[in-house]
Amino acid sequence: MFAVSTDDLRGADYAVEQFEATYPILYSSDDNAIPFSYGVFNLHGDGLASEAIFIYDTSRTLVWKTVGERYSDAVPSSVLIEALKEINTRVDRSDSSALGQG
């Protein structure tokens, strides 16, 4: 897991402190290529990347995403936890099917 911020390093440091992030936060204040490539940059004409979460499985397939209406939107942890539970349930089912148990 990692985060990408279009803020400068101070903004990334703030996120680490504010949210007690234990994962890397990459920052790209001079280059918006990453948020642009994910389709989350300048959605509202504000020159900012919208809050977004993309979850990929081990085969690099996108399995879940959310994009905020505004740059300041945050996904409630309860929504993220439920999404992760659903993803894990799907993975468990597919593992059982692969073993002939489903």
Distance bins in CASP14 RR format, pairs under 12 A and 6 or more apart:
PFRMAT RR
TARGET T0000
AUTHOR 0000-0000-0000
RMODE 2
METHOD distances of the structure
MODEL  1
1 21 0 0 0 0 1 0 0 0 0 0 0
1 22 0 0 0 0 1 0 0 0 0 0 0
1 23 1 0 1 0 0 0 0 0 0 0 0
1 24 0 0 0 0 1 0 0 0 0 0 0
1 25 0 0 0 0 0 1 0 0 0 0 0
1 26 0 0 0 0 0 1 0 0 0 0 0
1 53 0 0 0 0 1 0 0 0 0 0 0
1 54 0 0 0 0 0 1 0 0 0 0 0
1 55 0 0 0 0 1 0 0 0 0 0 0
1 56 0 0 0 0 0 1 0 0 0 0 0
1 80 0 0 0 0 0 1 0 0 0 0 0
1 84 0 0 0 0 0 1 0 0 0 0 0
2 12 0 0 0 0 0 1 0 0 0 0 0
2 15 0 0 0 0 0 1 0 0 0 0 0
2 16 0 0 0 0 0 1 0 0 0 0 0
2 21 0 0 0 0 1 0 0 0 0 0 0
2 22 0 0 0 0 0 1 0 0 0 0 0
2 23 1 0 1 0 0 0 0 0 0 0 0
2 24 1 0 1 0 0 0 0 0 0 0 0
2 25 1 0 0 1 0 0 0 0 0 0 0
2 26 1 0 0 1 0 0 0 0 0 0 0
2 27 0 0 0 0 0 1 0 0 0 0 0
2 34 0 0 0 0 0 1 0 0 0 0 0
2 53 0 0 0 0 0 1 0 0 0 0 0
2 54 0 0 0 0 0 1 0 0 0 0 0
2 56 0 0 0 0 0 1 0 0 0 0 0
3 11 0 0 0 0 0 1 0 0 0 0 0
3 12 0 0 0 0 1 0 0 0 0 0 0
3 15 1 0 0 1 0 0 0 0 0 0 0
3 16 0 0 0 0 1 0 0 0 0 0 0
3 19 0 0 0 0 1 0 0 0 0 0 0
3 21 1 0 0 1 0 0 0 0 0 0 0
3 22 0 0 0 0 0 1 0 0 0 0 0
3 23 1 0 0 1 0 0 0 0 0 0 0
3 24 1 0 0 1 0 0 0 0 0 0 0
3 25 1 0 1 0 0 0 0 0 0 0 0
3 26 1 0 0 1 0 0 0 0 0 0 0
3 27 0 0 0 0 1 0 0 0 0 0 0
3 28 0 0 0 0 0 1 0 0 0 0 0
3 34 0 0 0 0 0 1 0 0 0 0 0
3 35 0 0 0 0 0 1 0 0 0 0 0
3 49 0 0 0 0 0 1 0 0 0 0 0
3 51 0 0 0 0 0 1 0 0 0 0 0
3 52 0 0 0 0 0 1 0 0 0 0 0
3 53 0 0 0 0 1 0 0 0 0 0 0
3 54 0 0 0 0 0 1 0 0 0 0 0
3 74 0 0 0 0 0 1 0 0 0 0 0
4 12 0 0 0 0 1 0 0 0 0 0 0
4 15 0 0 0 0 0 1 0 0 0 0 0
4 23 0 0 0 0 0 1 0 0 0 0 0
4 24 0 0 0 0 1 0 0 0 0 0 0
4 25 1 0 0 1 0 0 0 0 0 0 0
4 26 1 0 1 0 0 0 0 0 0 0 0
4 27 1 0 0 1 0 0 0 0 0 0 0
4 28 1 0 0 1 0 0 0 0 0 0 0
4 29 0 0 0 0 0 1 0 0 0 0 0
4 31 0 0 0 0 0 1 0 0 0 0 0
4 32 0 0 0 0 0 1 0 0 0 0 0
4 33 0 0 0 0 0 1 0 0 0 0 0
4 34 1 0 1 0 0 0 0 0 0 0 0
4 35 1 0 0 1 0 0 0 0 0 0 0
4 36 0 0 0 0 0 1 0 0 0 0 0
4 37 0 0 0 0 0 1 0 0 0 0 0
4 38 0 0 0 0 1 0 0 0 0 0 0
4 40 0 0 0 0 1 0 0 0 0 0 0
4 41 0 0 0 0 0 1 0 0 0 0 0
4 49 1 0 0 1 0 0 0 0 0 0 0
4 50 0 0 0 0 0 1 0 0 0 0 0
4 51 0 0 0 0 0 1 0 0 0 0 0
4 52 0 0 0 0 1 0 0 0 0 0 0
4 53 0 0 0 0 0 1 0 0 0 0 0
4 54 0 0 0 0 0 1 0 0 0 0 0
5 11 1 0 0 1 0 0 0 0 0 0 0
5 12 1 0 1 0 0 0 0 0 0 0 0
5 13 0 0 0 0 1 0 0 0 0 0 0
5 14 0 0 0 0 1 0 0 0 0 0 0
5 15 1 0 0 1 0 0 0 0 0 0 0
5 16 0 0 0 0 1 0 0 0 0 0 0
5 18 0 0 0 0 0 1 0 0 0 0 0
5 19 0 0 0 0 0 1 0 0 0 0 0
5 21 0 0 0 0 0 1 0 0 0 0 0
5 24 0 0 0 0 0 1 0 0 0 0 0
5 25 1 0 1 0 0 0 0 0 0 0 0
5 26 1 0 0 1 0 0 0 0 0 0 0
5 27 1 0 1 0 0 0 0 0 0 0 0
5 28 1 0 0 1 0 0 0 0 0 0 0
5 29 1 0 0 1 0 0 0 0 0 0 0
5 31 0 0 0 0 0 1 0 0 0 0 0
5 32 0 0 0 0 0 1 0 0 0 0 0
5 34 0 0 0 0 1 0 0 0 0 0 0
5 35 0 0 0 0 1 0 0 0 0 0 0
5 40 0 0 0 0 0 1 0 0 0 0 0
5 48 0 0 0 0 0 1 0 0 0 0 0
5 49 1 0 0 1 0 0 0 0 0 0 0
5 51 0 0 0 0 0 1 0 0 0 0 0
5 52 0 0 0 0 0 1 0 0 0 0 0
5 71 0 0 0 0 0 1 0 0 0 0 0
6 12 0 0 0 0 1 0 0 0 0 0 0
6 15 0 0 0 0 0 1 0 0 0 0 0
6 25 0 0 0 0 0 1 0 0 0 0 0
6 26 0 0 0 0 0 1 0 0 0 0 0
6 27 1 0 0 1 0 0 0 0 0 0 0
6 28 1 0 1 0 0 0 0 0 0 0 0
6 29 1 0 0 1 0 0 0 0 0 0 0
6 30 0 0 0 0 1 0 0 0 0 0 0
6 31 0 0 0 0 1 0 0 0 0 0 0
6 32 1 0 1 0 0 0 0 0 0 0 0
6 33 0 0 0 0 0 1 0 0 0 0 0
6 34 0 0 0 0 1 0 0 0 0 0 0
6 35 1 0 1 0 0 0 0 0 0 0 0
6 36 0 0 0 0 1 0 0 0 0 0 0
6 38 0 0 0 0 0 1 0 0 0 0 0
6 40 0 0 0 0 1 0 0 0 0 0 0
6 41 1 0 0 1 0 0 0 0 0 0 0
6 42 0 0 0 0 1 0 0 0 0 0 0
6 46 0 0 0 0 0 1 0 0 0 0 0
6 47 0 0 0 0 1 0 0 0 0 0 0
6 48 1 0 0 1 0 0 0 0 0 0 0
6 49 1 0 1 0 0 0 0 0 0 0 0
6 50 0 0 0 0 0 1 0 0 0 0 0
6 51 0 0 0 0 0 1 0 0 0 0 0
6 52 0 0 0 0 0 1 0 0 0 0 0
6 71 0 0 0 0 1 0 0 0 0 0 0
7 13 0 0 0 0 1 0 0 0 0 0 0
7 14 1 0 0 1 0 0 0 0 0 0 0
7 15 1 0 0 1 0 0 0 0 0 0 0
7 16 0 0 0 0 0 1 0 0 0 0 0
7 18 0 0 0 0 0 1 0 0 0 0 0
7 25 0 0 0 0 1 0 0 0 0 0 0
7 26 0 0 0 0 0 1 0 0 0 0 0
7 27 1 0 0 1 0 0 0 0 0 0 0
7 28 0 0 0 0 1 0 0 0 0 0 0
7 29 1 0 0 1 0 0 0 0 0 0 0
7 30 0 0 0 0 0 1 0 0 0 0 0
7 32 0 0 0 0 0 1 0 0 0 0 0
7 35 0 0 0 0 0 1 0 0 0 0 0
7 47 0 0 0 0 0 1 0 0 0 0 0
7 48 0 0 0 0 1 0 0 0 0 0 0
7 49 0 0 0 0 1 0 0 0 0 0 0
7 71 0 0 0 0 0 1 0 0 0 0 0
8 14 0 0 0 0 0 1 0 0 0 0 0
8 15 0 0 0 0 0 1 0 0 0 0 0
8 25 0 0 0 0 0 1 0 0 0 0 0
8 27 1 0 0 1 0 0 0 0 0 0 0
8 28 0 0 0 0 1 0 0 0 0 0 0
8 29 1 0 1 0 0 0 0 0 0 0 0
8 30 0 0 0 0 1 0 0 0 0 0 0
9 15 0 0 0 0 0 1 0 0 0 0 0
9 16 0 0 0 0 0 1 0 0 0 0 0
9 25 0 0 0 0 1 0 0 0 0 0 0
9 26 0 0 0 0 0 1 0 0 0 0 0
9 27 1 0 1 0 0 0 0 0 0 0 0
9 28 0 0 0 0 0 1 0 0 0 0 0
9 29 1 0 0 1 0 0 0 0 0 0 0
9 30 0 0 0 0 0 1 0 0 0 0 0
10 16 0 0 0 0 0 1 0 0 0 0 0
10 17 0 0 0 0 0 1 0 0 0 0 0
10 18 0 0 0 0 0 1 0 0 0 0 0
10 25 0 0 0 0 0 1 0 0 0 0 0
10 27 0 0 0 0 1 0 0 0 0 0 0
10 29 0 0 0 0 1 0 0 0 0 0 0
11 17 0 0 0 0 1 0 0 0 0 0 0
11 18 0 0 0 0 1 0 0 0 0 0 0
11 19 0 0 0 0 0 1 0 0 0 0 0
11 21 0 0 0 0 0 1 0 0 0 0 0
11 25 0 0 0 0 1 0 0 0 0 0 0
11 26 0 0 0 0 0 1 0 0 0 0 0
11 27 1 0 0 1 0 0 0 0 0 0 0
11 28 0 0 0 0 0 1 0 0 0 0 0
11 29 0 0 0 0 1 0 0 0 0 0 0
12 18 0 0 0 0 0 1 0 0 0 0 0
12 19 0 0 0 0 0 1 0 0 0 0 0
12 21 0 0 0 0 1 0 0 0 0 0 0
12 23 0 0 0 0 0 1 0 0 0 0 0
12 24 0 0 0 0 1 0 0 0 0 0 0
12 25 1 0 1 0 0 0 0 0 0 0 0
12 26 1 0 0 1 0 0 0 0 0 0 0
12 27 1 0 1 0 0 0 0 0 0 0 0
12 28 0 0 0 0 1 0 0 0 0 0 0
12 29 0 0 0 0 1 0 0 0 0 0 0
13 19 0 0 0 0 0 1 0 0 0 0 0
13 21 0 0 0 0 0 1 0 0 0 0 0
13 25 0 0 0 0 1 0 0 0 0 0 0
13 27 0 0 0 0 1 0 0 0 0 0 0
14 20 0 0 0 0 0 1 0 0 0 0 0
14 21 0 0 0 0 0 1 0 0 0 0 0
14 25 0 0 0 0 1 0 0 0 0 0 0
14 27 0 0 0 0 0 1 0 0 0 0 0
15 21 1 0 0 1 0 0 0 0 0 0 0
15 22 0 0 0 0 0 1 0 0 0 0 0
15 23 0 0 0 0 0 1 0 0 0 0 0
15 24 0 0 0 0 0 1 0 0 0 0 0
15 25 1 0 1 0 0 0 0 0 0 0 0
15 26 0 0 0 0 0 1 0 0 0 0 0
15 27 0 0 0 0 1 0 0 0 0 0 0
15 51 0 0 0 0 0 1 0 0 0 0 0
15 74 0 0 0 0 0 1 0 0 0 0 0
16 22 0 0 0 0 1 0 0 0 0 0 0
16 23 0 0 0 0 1 0 0 0 0 0 0
16 24 0 0 0 0 1 0 0 0 0 0 0
16 25 1 0 1 0 0 0 0 0 0 0 0
16 26 0 0 0 0 0 1 0 0 0 0 0
16 27 0 0 0 0 0 1 0 0 0 0 0
17 25 0 0 0 0 0 1 0 0 0 0 0
18 25 0 0 0 0 0 1 0 0 0 0 0
18 74 0 0 0 0 0 1 0 0 0 0 0
19 25 0 0 0 0 1 0 0 0 0 0 0
19 51 0 0 0 0 0 1 0 0 0 0 0
19 74 0 0 0 0 1 0 0 0 0 0 0
19 75 0 0 0 0 0 1 0 0 0 0 0
19 77 0 0 0 0 0 1 0 0 0 0 0
26 33 0 0 0 0 0 1 0 0 0 0 0
26 34 1 0 0 1 0 0 0 0 0 0 0
26 35 0 0 0 0 0 1 0 0 0 0 0
26 49 0 0 0 0 0 1 0 0 0 0 0
27 34 0 0 0 0 0 1 0 0 0 0 0
27 35 0 0 0 0 0 1 0 0 0 0 0
27 49 0 0 0 0 0 1 0 0 0 0 0
28 34 1 0 1 0 0 0 0 0 0 0 0
28 35 1 0 0 1 0 0 0 0 0 0 0
28 36 0 0 0 0 0 1 0 0 0 0 0
28 37 0 0 0 0 0 1 0 0 0 0 0
28 38 0 0 0 0 0 1 0 0 0 0 0
28 41 0 0 0 0 0 1 0 0 0 0 0
28 49 0 0 0 0 1 0 0 0 0 0 0
29 35 0 0 0 0 0 1 0 0 0 0 0
29 47 0 0 0 0 0 1 0 0 0 0 0
29 48 0 0 0 0 0 1 0 0 0 0 0
29 49 0 0 0 0 0 1 0 0 0 0 0
31 37 0 0 0 0 0 1 0 0 0 0 0
31 41 0 0 0 0 0 1 0 0 0 0 0
31 49 0 0 0 0 0 1 0 0 0 0 0
32 38 0 0 0 0 0 1 0 0 0 0 0
32 39 0 0 0 0 0 1 0 0 0 0 0
32 40 0 0 0 0 1 0 0 0 0 0 0
32 41 1 0 1 0 0 0 0 0 0 0 0
32 42 1 0 0 1 0 0 0 0 0 0 0
32 47 1 0 0 1 0 0 0 0 0 0 0
32 48 0 0 0 0 1 0 0 0 0 0 0
32 49 1 0 0 1 0 0 0 0 0 0 0
33 39 0 0 0 0 0 1 0 0 0 0 0
33 40 0 0 0 0 0 1 0 0 0 0 0
33 41 0 0 0 0 1 0 0 0 0 0 0
33 49 0 0 0 0 0 1 0 0 0 0 0
34 40 0 0 0 0 1 0 0 0 0 0 0
34 41 0 0 0 0 1 0 0 0 0 0 0
34 49 0 0 0 0 1 0 0 0 0 0 0
34 52 0 0 0 0 0 1 0 0 0 0 0
34 54 0 0 0 0 0 1 0 0 0 0 0
35 41 1 1 0 0 0 0 0 0 0 0 0
35 42 0 0 0 0 1 0 0 0 0 0 0
35 43 0 0 0 0 1 0 0 0 0 0 0
35 47 0 0 0 0 1 0 0 0 0 0 0
35 48 0 0 0 0 1 0 0 0 0 0 0
35 49 1 1 0 0 0 0 0 0 0 0 0
35 50 0 0 0 0 1 0 0 0 0 0 0
35 51 0 0 0 0 0 1 0 0 0 0 0
35 52 1 0 0 1 0 0 0 0 0 0 0
35 54 0 0 0 0 0 1 0 0 0 0 0
35 67 0 0 0 0 0 1 0 0 0 0 0
35 71 0 0 0 0 0 1 0 0 0 0 0
36 42 1 0 0 1 0 0 0 0 0 0 0
36 43 0 0 0 0 0 1 0 0 0 0 0
36 47 0 0 0 0 0 1 0 0 0 0 0
36 48 0 0 0 0 0 1 0 0 0 0 0
36 49 0 0 0 0 1 0 0 0 0 0 0
36 50 0 0 0 0 0 1 0 0 0 0 0
37 49 0 0 0 0 0 1 0 0 0 0 0
37 52 0 0 0 0 0 1 0 0 0 0 0
37 54 0 0 0 0 0 1 0 0 0 0 0
38 49 0 0 0 0 1 0 0 0 0 0 0
38 50 0 0 0 0 1 0 0 0 0 0 0
38 51 0 0 0 0 0 1 0 0 0 0 0
38 52 1 0 0 1 0 0 0 0 0 0 0
38 53 0 0 0 0 0 1 0 0 0 0 0
38 54 1 0 0 1 0 0 0 0 0 0 0
38 56 0 0 0 0 0 1 0 0 0 0 0
38 62 0 0 0 0 0 1 0 0 0 0 0
38 65 0 0 0 0 1 0 0 0 0 0 0
38 66 0 0 0 0 0 1 0 0 0 0 0
38 67 0 0 0 0 1 0 0 0 0 0 0
39 49 0 0 0 0 1 0 0 0 0 0 0
39 50 0 0 0 0 1 0 0 0 0 0 0
39 52 0 0 0 0 1 0 0 0 0 0 0
39 54 0 0 0 0 0 1 0 0 0 0 0
39 65 0 0 0 0 0 1 0 0 0 0 0
39 67 1 0 0 1 0 0 0 0 0 0 0
39 68 0 0 0 0 0 1 0 0 0 0 0
40 46 0 0 0 0 0 1 0 0 0 0 0
40 47 0 0 0 0 0 1 0 0 0 0 0
40 48 0 0 0 0 1 0 0 0 0 0 0
40 49 1 0 1 0 0 0 0 0 0 0 0
40 50 1 0 1 0 0 0 0 0 0 0 0
40 51 0 0 0 0 1 0 0 0 0 0 0
40 52 1 0 1 0 0 0 0 0 0 0 0
40 53 0 0 0 0 0 1 0 0 0 0 0
40 54 0 0 0 0 1 0 0 0 0 0 0
40 65 0 0 0 0 1 0 0 0 0 0 0
40 66 0 0 0 0 0 1 0 0 0 0 0
40 67 1 0 1 0 0 0 0 0 0 0 0
40 68 0 0 0 0 1 0 0 0 0 0 0
40 69 0 0 0 0 0 1 0 0 0 0 0
40 70 0 0 0 0 0 1 0 0 0 0 0
40 71 0 0 0 0 1 0 0 0 0 0 0
40 73 0 0 0 0 0 1 0 0 0 0 0
41 47 1 0 0 1 0 0 0 0 0 0 0
41 48 1 0 0 1 0 0 0 0 0 0 0
41 49 1 0 1 0 0 0 0 0 0 0 0
41 50 1 0 0 1 0 0 0 0 0 0 0
41 51 0 0 0 0 0 1 0 0 0 0 0
41 52 0 0 0 0 1 0 0 0 0 0 0
41 67 0 0 0 0 0 1 0 0 0 0 0
41 71 0 0 0 0 1 0 0 0 0 0 0
42 48 1 0 0 1 0 0 0 0 0 0 0
42 49 1 0 0 1 0 0 0 0 0 0 0
42 50 0 0 0 0 1 0 0 0 0 0 0
42 71 0 0 0 0 1 0 0 0 0 0 0
43 49 0 0 0 0 1 0 0 0 0 0 0
43 50 1 0 1 0 0 0 0 0 0 0 0
43 51 0 0 0 0 0 1 0 0 0 0 0
43 52 0 0 0 0 1 0 0 0 0 0 0
43 67 1 0 0 1 0 0 0 0 0 0 0
43 68 0 0 0 0 1 0 0 0 0 0 0
43 69 0 0 0 0 1 0 0 0 0 0 0
43 70 0 0 0 0 1 0 0 0 0 0 0
43 71 0 0 0 0 1 0 0 0 0 0 0
43 73 0 0 0 0 0 1 0 0 0 0 0
44 50 1 0 0 1 0 0 0 0 0 0 0
44 51 0 0 0 0 0 1 0 0 0 0 0
44 67 0 0 0 0 0 1 0 0 0 0 0
44 68 0 0 0 0 1 0 0 0 0 0 0
44 69 1 0 0 1 0 0 0 0 0 0 0
44 70 1 0 0 1 0 0 0 0 0 0 0
44 71 1 0 0 1 0 0 0 0 0 0 0
44 72 0 0 0 0 0 1 0 0 0 0 0
44 73 0 0 0 0 0 1 0 0 0 0 0
45 70 0 0 0 0 0 1 0 0 0 0 0
45 71 0 0 0 0 1 0 0 0 0 0 0
46 69 0 0 0 0 0 1 0 0 0 0 0
46 70 0 0 0 0 1 0 0 0 0 0 0
46 71 1 0 0 1 0 0 0 0 0 0 0
46 72 0 0 0 0 0 1 0 0 0 0 0
47 70 0 0 0 0 0 1 0 0 0 0 0
47 71 0 0 0 0 1 0 0 0 0 0 0
48 68 0 0 0 0 0 1 0 0 0 0 0
48 70 0 0 0 0 1 0 0 0 0 0 0
48 71 1 0 1 0 0 0 0 0 0 0 0
48 72 0 0 0 0 1 0 0 0 0 0 0
48 73 0 0 0 0 0 1 0 0 0 0 0
49 67 0 0 0 0 1 0 0 0 0 0 0
49 68 0 0 0 0 0 1 0 0 0 0 0
49 70 0 0 0 0 0 1 0 0 0 0 0
49 71 1 0 0 1 0 0 0 0 0 0 0
49 72 0 0 0 0 0 1 0 0 0 0 0
49 73 0 0 0 0 0 1 0 0 0 0 0
50 65 0 0 0 0 0 1 0 0 0 0 0
50 66 0 0 0 0 1 0 0 0 0 0 0
50 67 1 0 1 0 0 0 0 0 0 0 0
50 68 1 0 1 0 0 0 0 0 0 0 0
50 69 1 0 0 1 0 0 0 0 0 0 0
50 70 1 0 0 1 0 0 0 0 0 0 0
50 71 1 0 1 0 0 0 0 0 0 0 0
50 72 0 0 0 0 1 0 0 0 0 0 0
50 73 1 0 0 1 0 0 0 0 0 0 0
50 74 0 0 0 0 0 1 0 0 0 0 0
50 75 0 0 0 0 0 1 0 0 0 0 0
51 65 0 0 0 0 0 1 0 0 0 0 0
51 66 0 0 0 0 1 0 0 0 0 0 0
51 67 1 0 0 1 0 0 0 0 0 0 0
51 68 1 0 1 0 0 0 0 0 0 0 0
51 69 0 0 0 0 1 0 0 0 0 0 0
51 70 1 0 0 1 0 0 0 0 0 0 0
51 71 1 0 0 1 0 0 0 0 0 0 0
51 72 1 0 0 1 0 0 0 0 0 0 0
51 73 1 0 1 0 0 0 0 0 0 0 0
51 74 1 0 1 0 0 0 0 0 0 0 0
51 75 1 0 0 1 0 0 0 0 0 0 0
51 76 0 0 0 0 0 1 0 0 0 0 0
51 80 0 0 0 0 0 1 0 0 0 0 0
52 62 0 0 0 0 0 1 0 0 0 0 0
52 64 0 0 0 0 0 1 0 0 0 0 0
52 65 1 0 0 1 0 0 0 0 0 0 0
52 66 1 0 0 1 0 0 0 0 0 0 0
52 67 1 0 1 0 0 0 0 0 0 0 0
52 68 1 0 0 1 0 0 0 0 0 0 0
52 69 0 0 0 0 0 1 0 0 0 0 0
52 70 0 0 0 0 0 1 0 0 0 0 0
52 71 0 0 0 0 1 0 0 0 0 0 0
52 73 0 0 0 0 1 0 0 0 0 0 0
52 74 0 0 0 0 0 1 0 0 0 0 0
52 75 0 0 0 0 1 0 0 0 0 0 0
53 62 0 0 0 0 0 1 0 0 0 0 0
53 63 0 0 0 0 0 1 0 0 0 0 0
53 64 1 0 0 1 0 0 0 0 0 0 0
53 65 1 0 0 1 0 0 0 0 0 0 0
53 66 1 0 1 0 0 0 0 0 0 0 0
53 67 0 0 0 0 1 0 0 0 0 0 0
53 68 0 0 0 0 1 0 0 0 0 0 0
53 73 0 0 0 0 0 1 0 0 0 0 0
53 74 0 0 0 0 1 0 0 0 0 0 0
53 75 1 0 1 0 0 0 0 0 0 0 0
53 76 0 0 0 0 0 1 0 0 0 0 0
53 77 0 0 0 0 0 1 0 0 0 0 0
53 79 0 0 0 0 1 0 0 0 0 0 0
53 80 1 0 0 1 0 0 0 0 0 0 0
53 83 0 0 0 0 1 0 0 0 0 0 0
53 84 0 0 0 0 0 1 0 0 0 0 0
54 60 0 0 0 0 0 1 0 0 0 0 0
54 61 0 0 0 0 0 1 0 0 0 0 0
54 62 1 0 0 1 0 0 0 0 0 0 0
54 63 0 0 0 0 1 0 0 0 0 0 0
54 64 1 0 0 1 0 0 0 0 0 0 0
54 65 1 0 1 0 0 0 0 0 0 0 0
54 66 0 0 0 0 1 0 0 0 0 0 0
54 67 0 0 0 0 1 0 0 0 0 0 0
54 75 0 0 0 0 0 1 0 0 0 0 0
54 80 0 0 0 0 0 1 0 0 0 0 0
54 83 0 0 0 0 0 1 0 0 0 0 0
55 61 0 0 0 0 1 0 0 0 0 0 0
55 62 1 0 0 1 0 0 0 0 0 0 0
55 63 1 0 1 0 0 0 0 0 0 0 0
55 64 1 0 1 0 0 0 0 0 0 0 0
55 65 1 0 0 1 0 0 0 0 0 0 0
55 66 0 0 0 0 1 0 0 0 0 0 0
55 75 0 0 0 0 0 1 0 0 0 0 0
55 79 0 0 0 0 0 1 0 0 0 0 0
55 80 0 0 0 0 1 0 0 0 0 0 0
55 83 1 0 0 1 0 0 0 0 0 0 0
55 84 1 0 0 1 0 0 0 0 0 0 0
55 86 0 0 0 0 0 1 0 0 0 0 0
55 87 1 0 0 1 0 0 0 0 0 0 0
55 88 0 0 0 0 0 1 0 0 0 0 0
55 90 0 0 0 0 0 1 0 0 0 0 0
55 91 0 0 0 0 0 1 0 0 0 0 0
56 62 1 0 1 0 0 0 0 0 0 0 0
56 63 1 0 0 1 0 0 0 0 0 0 0
56 64 0 0 0 0 1 0 0 0 0 0 0
56 65 0 0 0 0 1 0 0 0 0 0 0
56 87 0 0 0 0 0 1 0 0 0 0 0
57 63 1 0 1 0 0 0 0 0 0 0 0
57 64 0 0 0 0 1 0 0 0 0 0 0
57 84 0 0 0 0 0 1 0 0 0 0 0
57 87 1 0 0 1 0 0 0 0 0 0 0
57 88 0 0 0 0 0 1 0 0 0 0 0
57 90 0 0 0 0 1 0 0 0 0 0 0
57 91 1 0 0 1 0 0 0 0 0 0 0
57 94 0 0 0 0 1 0 0 0 0 0 0
57 95 0 0 0 0 0 1 0 0 0 0 0
58 87 0 0 0 0 0 1 0 0 0 0 0
58 91 0 0 0 0 1 0 0 0 0 0 0
58 94 0 0 0 0 0 1 0 0 0 0 0
58 95 0 0 0 0 0 1 0 0 0 0 0
59 91 0 0 0 0 0 1 0 0 0 0 0
59 94 0 0 0 0 0 1 0 0 0 0 0
61 87 0 0 0 0 0 1 0 0 0 0 0
61 90 0 0 0 0 0 1 0 0 0 0 0
61 91 0 0 0 0 0 1 0 0 0 0 0
61 94 0 0 0 0 0 1 0 0 0 0 0
62 87 0 0 0 0 0 1 0 0 0 0 0
63 83 0 0 0 0 1 0 0 0 0 0 0
63 84 0 0 0 0 1 0 0 0 0 0 0
63 86 0 0 0 0 1 0 0 0 0 0 0
63 87 1 0 1 0 0 0 0 0 0 0 0
63 88 0 0 0 0 0 1 0 0 0 0 0
63 89 0 0 0 0 0 1 0 0 0 0 0
63 90 1 0 0 1 0 0 0 0 0 0 0
63 91 0 0 0 0 1 0 0 0 0 0 0
63 94 0 0 0 0 0 1 0 0 0 0 0
64 75 0 0 0 0 0 1 0 0 0 0 0
64 79 0 0 0 0 0 1 0 0 0 0 0
64 80 0 0 0 0 1 0 0 0 0 0 0
64 81 0 0 0 0 0 1 0 0 0 0 0
64 82 0 0 0 0 0 1 0 0 0 0 0
64 83 1 0 1 0 0 0 0 0 0 0 0
64 84 0 0 0 0 1 0 0 0 0 0 0
64 85 0 0 0 0 0 1 0 0 0 0 0
64 86 1 0 0 1 0 0 0 0 0 0 0
64 87 1 0 0 1 0 0 0 0 0 0 0
64 88 0 0 0 0 0 1 0 0 0 0 0
64 90 0 0 0 0 0 1 0 0 0 0 0
64 91 0 0 0 0 0 1 0 0 0 0 0
65 75 0 0 0 0 0 1 0 0 0 0 0
65 80 0 0 0 0 0 1 0 0 0 0 0
65 83 0 0 0 0 1 0 0 0 0 0 0
65 87 0 0 0 0 0 1 0 0 0 0 0
66 73 0 0 0 0 1 0 0 0 0 0 0
66 74 0 0 0 0 0 1 0 0 0 0 0
66 75 1 0 1 0 0 0 0 0 0 0 0
66 76 0 0 0 0 0 1 0 0 0 0 0
66 79 1 0 0 1 0 0 0 0 0 0 0
66 80 0 0 0 0 1 0 0 0 0 0 0
66 82 0 0 0 0 0 1 0 0 0 0 0
66 83 0 0 0 0 1 0 0 0 0 0 0
67 73 0 0 0 0 1 0 0 0 0 0 0
67 75 0 0 0 0 1 0 0 0 0 0 0
68 74 0 0 0 0 1 0 0 0 0 0 0
68 75 1 0 0 1 0 0 0 0 0 0 0
68 76 0 0 0 0 0 1 0 0 0 0 0
68 79 0 0 0 0 0 1 0 0 0 0 0
69 75 0 0 0 0 0 1 0 0 0 0 0
73 79 0 0 0 0 0 1 0 0 0 0 0
74 80 0 0 0 0 1 0 0 0 0 0 0
75 81 0 0 0 0 0 1 0 0 0 0 0
75 82 0 0 0 0 0 1 0 0 0 0 0
75 83 0 0 0 0 1 0 0 0 0 0 0
75 84 0 0 0 0 0 1 0 0 0 0 0
76 82 0 0 0 0 1 0 0 0 0 0 0
76 83 0 0 0 0 0 1 0 0 0 0 0
77 83 0 0 0 0 0 1 0 0 0 0 0
77 84 0 0 0 0 0 1 0 0 0 0 0
78 84 0 0 0 0 0 1 0 0 0 0 0
78 85 0 0 0 0 0 1 0 0 0 0 0
79 85 0 0 0 0 0 1 0 0 0 0 0
79 86 0 0 0 0 0 1 0 0 0 0 0
80 86 0 0 0 0 0 1 0 0 0 0 0
80 87 0 0 0 0 0 1 0 0 0 0 0
81 87 0 0 0 0 0 1 0 0 0 0 0
81 88 0 0 0 0 0 1 0 0 0 0 0
82 88 0 0 0 0 0 1 0 0 0 0 0
82 89 0 0 0 0 0 1 0 0 0 0 0
83 89 0 0 0 0 0 1 0 0 0 0 0
83 90 0 0 0 0 0 1 0 0 0 0 0
84 90 0 0 0 0 0 1 0 0 0 0 0
84 91 0 0 0 0 0 1 0 0 0 0 0
85 91 0 0 0 0 0 1 0 0 0 0 0
85 92 0 0 0 0 0 1 0 0 0 0 0
86 92 0 0 0 0 0 1 0 0 0 0 0
86 93 0 0 0 0 0 1 0 0 0 0 0
87 93 0 0 0 0 0 1 0 0 0 0 0
87 94 0 0 0 0 0 1 0 0 0 0 0
88 94 0 0 0 0 0 1 0 0 0 0 0
88 95 0 0 0 0 0 1 0 0 0 0 0
89 95 0 0 0 0 0 1 0 0 0 0 0
89 96 0 0 0 0 0 1 0 0 0 0 0
90 96 0 0 0 0 0 1 0 0 0 0 0
90 97 0 0 0 0 0 1 0 0 0 0 0
91 97 0 0 0 0 0 1 0 0 0 0 0
91 98 0 0 0 0 0 1 0 0 0 0 0
92 98 0 0 0 0 0 1 0 0 0 0 0
92 99 0 0 0 0 0 1 0 0 0 0 0
92 101 0 0 0 0 0 1 0 0 0 0 0
92 102 0 0 0 0 0 1 0 0 0 0 0
93 99 0 0 0 0 0 1 0 0 0 0 0
93 100 0 0 0 0 0 1 0 0 0 0 0
93 101 0 0 0 0 1 0 0 0 0 0 0
93 102 1 0 0 1 0 0 0 0 0 0 0
94 100 0 0 0 0 0 1 0 0 0 0 0
94 101 0 0 0 0 0 1 0 0 0 0 0
94 102 0 0 0 0 1 0 0 0 0 0 0
95 101 0 0 0 0 1 0 0 0 0 0 0
95 102 0 0 0 0 1 0 0 0 0 0 0
96 102 1 0 1 0 0 0 0 0 0 0 0
END
